[in-house]
Every structure is written in structure tokens, then in C-alpha cells.
Amino acid sequence: MLIVLMSLAIAQATPSSVSETCSHDRVALLALPPAAFDQDLQGGWRPLAEKPECAAVAADLLADCRKARWSDLTPSELHTNYWHEGQLRAGLGQTQAATRLMMAGVNPDMSRSGFSDYALGTIAFLHQDRVGLIAARERLAALPKPPDFDQAAARFKAQYGFDLEWPVNLKVLDGFIACFDRPYSEAYGSCPTAADPPAGRH
């Protein structure tokens, strides 16, 4: 729902209202430990991104964090930062910037997770490459579940309260296929797939 409303809210917002709504303590946020800045669902950049009219501000904050804290961030944290900014840029319709950022967001150490195929599928969707999207989806679907996935999923749920299903992000790519002709801001997480209940029921 966050990204679905983004474009409409940005179109309706005036510069002064955006400035007021998106006010934040940039210095304090950039001083947060990397995990608190990125993974705290109630802190860091995320509260800004939850306001559709503040998506560009949140994206800029992620870029600022990367530049200001470059030497403090681990390779994994840098990849995650690039990816999250890329998602926000995609939601804003900034396809070329989003593509570059998402490519930088692929962590080669996460090859078992299927994240690279998820990323390639996402980029294919952004560039209206249905063949590439379907191919990435099939590769992700065929990836064997790592033996430690269930334990990792349990830890994730304990920390964030959300379930993880294998393959992770397969439903996202299915949504992109189902809503191939819609913008990222509508297709990401909002398009029902064959396994989902009708949209009107939830």
C-alpha cells in the first residue's frame, strides 16, 4: 500500500506541505548505528518512506547515509542500502536510477538465497522485459531450499513478526507477472497471484 499511493500523494503535495510533512533530524538519523538506521521498522529511514509524499526524501536520506557512513558500513549493509534506495526510486518512476542502484544492491554472498534472480526479475519488470522476468521467476522457483532456511525464517519472524516462505520473493515476481502492464508503485506487493485470495477480501 505504501508504494501504491506514492505517485498520487506526490502529485497532490505542494512543496511547502512536503517540507512540513517530511521534516526529520537528518544529523541524528545519520548518526544511528547501521542496523538501527536500516532495519528498525519504527526508526531510521522507514517512517519517512511510509509517507508516500516523502519517498524521495527517504531515498535521498539512504544515499546520504551511504556517502556519510561509507567506511562504517559492511559490504552487506552497503548492498542493502543500495537496494532499498533502488526500490524507492523505482516507486518514484526513476527507472534508470533504480536499475543502477538495484544492480549494486545484489550481494554475491547471498547466492543461495535467490536474491540475484529476484533482482534480475525486478529489473526485467522495470524495463518491460516479460521474457527476462519469467526466466528469473523460473530460476528462483527451482532454487533448492538451503538447509538452514527454516531456522533463519524463525529468527526473522521472532525479530520482525513476519513469516518467510521459500523461495523468498517469489510472490513478488508473480505479482509483477500478473500486473506486468502496471507501474512498479502498483505492482509491487499489491497484485494478487493465482495463490492469493481475491483482492476484495483483504
Backbone torsions as a table, in degrees:
resi	resn	phi	psi	omega
1	MET	NA	-33.5	179.2
2	LEU	-55.2	-54.8	-174.6
3	ILE	-75.8	-28.5	179.4
4	VAL	-59.3	-40.6	-176.5
5	LEU	-86.7	-6.1	-170.2
6	MET	-59.1	-52.1	-174.7
7	SER	-61.7	-43.9	-179.1
8	LEU	-63.5	-44.1	-178.1
9	ALA	-65.1	-39.6	179.9
10	ILE	-65.6	-40.3	-179.0
11	ALA	-64.2	-33.3	-176.1
12	GLN	-88.2	-17.8	-174.4
13	ALA	-79.6	138.8	173.6
14	THR	-90.1	157.8	179.9
15	PRO	-54.4	-41.0	-178.1
16	SER	-68.5	-39.5	-179.4
17	SER	-68.9	-36.9	176.7
18	VAL	-63.1	-43.2	179.6
19	SER	-59.4	-42.2	-179.6
20	GLU	-72.1	-45.8	-176.9
21	THR	-67.4	-33.7	-173.3
22	CYS	-100.3	15.4	179.2
23	SER	-62.2	141.5	-179.0
24	HIS	-159.7	161.3	178.6
25	ASP	-90.9	90.1	-174.6
26	ARG	-59.6	-43.8	-177.8
27	VAL	-62.0	-45.0	-179.1
28	ALA	-66.1	-40.2	-179.4
29	LEU	-66.5	-41.3	-179.8
30	LEU	-71.2	-17.5	178.5
31	ALA	-86.1	-8.4	-179.5
32	LEU	-64.6	150.0	170.5
33	PRO	-57.8	147.5	-175.8
34	PRO	-52.1	-42.3	-179.2
35	ALA	-64.1	-39.6	179.9
36	ALA	-69.3	-37.5	179.8
37	PHE	-66.7	-39.5	-172.4
38	ASP	-99.7	-37.8	-169.1
39	GLN	-102.5	-11.9	177.6
40	ASP	-75.0	113.6	-176.0
41	LEU	-67.9	-16.4	-179.6
42	GLN	-106.9	0.6	-176.0
43	GLY	-138.6	-168.0	-179.7
44	GLY	61.8	-140.0	-175.6
45	TRP	-81.4	-17.1	-169.2
46	ARG	-66.7	-42.3	178.2
47	PRO	-57.6	-35.5	175.7
48	LEU	-65.8	-45.0	-176.9
49	ALA	-66.4	-23.2	178.9
50	GLU	-70.8	-16.8	175.2
51	LYS	-95.8	109.7	-174.0
52	PRO	-51.9	-37.3	-178.6
53	GLU	-72.0	-9.4	-178.9
54	CYS	-105.7	8.7	-175.8
55	ALA	-59.9	-41.7	-179.9
56	ALA	-66.2	-36.8	177.8
57	VAL	-64.9	-42.4	179.1
58	ALA	-64.9	-39.3	178.2
59	ALA	-63.8	-43.4	177.8
60	ASP	-63.3	-36.0	179.1
61	LEU	-65.4	-40.4	176.1
62	LEU	-61.1	-43.3	178.1
63	ALA	-64.0	-41.4	178.7
64	ASP	-62.5	-40.3	179.3
65	CYS	-62.7	-43.2	-178.8
66	ARG	-61.8	-40.7	-178.8
67	LYS	-73.0	-42.1	-175.7
68	ALA	-74.2	-31.4	-173.7
69	ARG	-112.5	19.3	-173.4
70	TRP	-49.2	-48.2	-175.9
71	SER	-73.0	-14.8	-178.9
72	ASP	-92.5	-19.2	-174.2
73	LEU	-86.7	138.5	173.7
74	THR	-74.3	162.5	176.3
75	PRO	-54.2	-40.8	179.4
76	SER	-62.8	-42.3	179.7
77	GLU	-66.3	-35.8	177.2
78	LEU	-65.4	-45.5	178.6
79	HIS	-58.7	-44.1	-178.7
80	THR	-64.0	-40.3	178.9
81	ASN	-61.6	-47.9	178.2
82	TYR	-57.6	-44.7	-176.9
83	TRP	-63.0	-45.8	-177.5
84	HIS	-65.6	-39.1	175.0
85	GLU	-63.8	-39.4	178.9
86	GLY	-61.2	-39.8	177.2
87	GLN	-61.4	-43.7	179.6
88	LEU	-65.8	-41.5	178.5
89	ARG	-63.5	-37.8	177.8
90	ALA	-62.8	-42.7	178.3
91	GLY	-63.9	-26.6	178.2
92	LEU	-84.8	-2.4	-178.7
93	GLY	82.9	12.2	-179.4
94	GLN	-90.9	72.5	-168.5
95	THR	-62.4	-45.1	-177.1
96	GLN	-64.8	-44.7	178.0
97	ALA	-64.3	-42.2	179.9
98	ALA	-61.0	-40.7	-179.6
99	THR	-61.6	-47.8	180.0
100	ARG	-61.3	-43.6	-177.9
101	LEU	-67.3	-41.8	-179.8
102	MET	-66.3	-37.7	176.5
103	MET	-62.8	-39.8	177.1
104	ALA	-70.4	-19.5	-178.4
105	GLY	-82.2	-5.7	-179.4
106	VAL	-81.1	117.6	-179.2
107	ASN	-91.8	115.1	-178.7
108	PRO	-62.5	-20.3	178.5
109	ASP	-75.6	-6.6	-178.9
110	MET	-105.6	29.9	-175.2
111	SER	-61.5	-32.5	-179.3
112	ARG	-71.2	-19.7	-173.8
113	SER	-80.8	-15.0	-176.3
114	GLY	80.5	8.0	-175.8
115	PHE	-62.9	-33.9	-178.5
116	SER	-64.5	-39.0	177.9
117	ASP	-70.3	-36.2	174.3
118	TYR	-60.4	-44.1	-179.9
119	ALA	-65.0	-44.7	179.9
120	LEU	-63.8	-38.3	177.0
121	GLY	-64.6	-40.7	178.9
122	THR	-63.4	-44.9	-179.9
123	ILE	-66.0	-38.1	176.1
124	ALA	-61.0	-41.7	177.6
125	PHE	-61.2	-45.8	-178.5
126	LEU	-59.3	-31.1	-178.0
127	HIS	-101.7	15.9	175.7
128	GLN	56.8	40.3	177.7
129	ASP	-103.4	86.9	-176.3
130	ARG	-63.2	-41.1	-179.3
131	VAL	-60.8	-46.3	179.1
132	GLY	-64.3	-38.0	178.8
133	LEU	-64.1	-47.2	-179.2
134	ILE	-65.4	-39.2	179.1
135	ALA	-63.2	-42.6	178.1
136	ALA	-64.5	-39.0	178.9
137	ARG	-62.9	-42.5	-179.3
138	GLU	-67.6	-38.3	176.8
139	ARG	-64.2	-42.2	179.9
140	LEU	-65.4	-41.4	-178.6
141	ALA	-64.6	-30.5	-177.0
142	ALA	-86.5	-5.7	-175.7
143	LEU	-70.7	128.7	179.9
144	PRO	-68.7	144.8	-179.7
145	LYS	-71.6	127.7	177.2
146	PRO	-61.3	146.9	-177.3
147	PRO	-62.2	-23.3	-178.3
148	ASP	-99.3	11.3	-175.4
149	PHE	-64.8	-44.3	-176.0
150	ASP	-60.9	-39.9	177.9
151	GLN	-66.6	-40.5	178.5
152	ALA	-65.2	-39.2	179.2
153	ALA	-65.0	-37.8	178.2
154	ALA	-64.7	-41.5	178.1
155	ARG	-65.1	-39.7	179.5
156	PHE	-62.3	-44.7	-179.3
157	LYS	-65.3	-39.2	179.2
158	ALA	-63.6	-34.3	-177.3
159	GLN	-83.8	-39.4	-171.3
160	TYR	-115.9	-13.4	178.3
161	GLY	81.7	12.4	-179.4
162	PHE	-117.3	145.9	175.9
163	ASP	-84.4	144.6	172.0
164	LEU	-111.1	132.3	176.5
165	GLU	-114.0	145.8	176.4
166	TRP	-94.9	137.9	-6.7
167	PRO	-74.7	137.2	-179.8
168	VAL	-63.0	135.7	177.2
169	ASN	75.1	6.0	177.3
170	LEU	-63.0	-39.4	179.5
171	LYS	-65.4	-28.8	177.0
172	VAL	-64.9	-46.1	178.8
173	LEU	-65.9	-37.0	175.7
174	ASP	-61.2	-37.9	176.7
175	GLY	-65.5	-37.9	177.1
176	PHE	-63.8	-38.6	178.6
177	ILE	-67.5	-43.9	-178.7
178	ALA	-65.0	-32.2	-177.3
179	CYS	-119.5	44.9	-171.9
180	PHE	-59.3	-32.0	-175.7
181	ASP	-89.9	4.0	179.4
182	ARG	-99.6	158.5	177.4
183	PRO	-69.5	160.8	179.7
184	TYR	-54.4	-38.4	-176.8
185	SER	-62.1	-22.9	177.8
186	GLU	-99.1	-37.0	-172.9
187	ALA	-78.3	-30.1	-175.5
188	TYR	-70.4	111.7	173.8
189	GLY	72.1	4.6	-173.5
190	SER	-120.4	-10.9	-177.0
191	CYS	-95.4	124.1	179.1
192	PRO	-67.4	143.1	175.5
193	THR	-108.4	179.7	-176.9
194	ALA	-60.1	-28.8	-176.5
195	ALA	-88.5	-5.8	-176.3
196	ASP	-94.6	154.4	173.9
197	PRO	-72.2	160.8	178.1
198	PRO	-55.5	145.9	-173.5
199	ALA	-58.6	-31.0	-176.4
200	GLY	-70.2	-10.0	-176.8
201	ARG	-92.9	-2.8	-179.7
202	HIS	-150.6	NA	NA
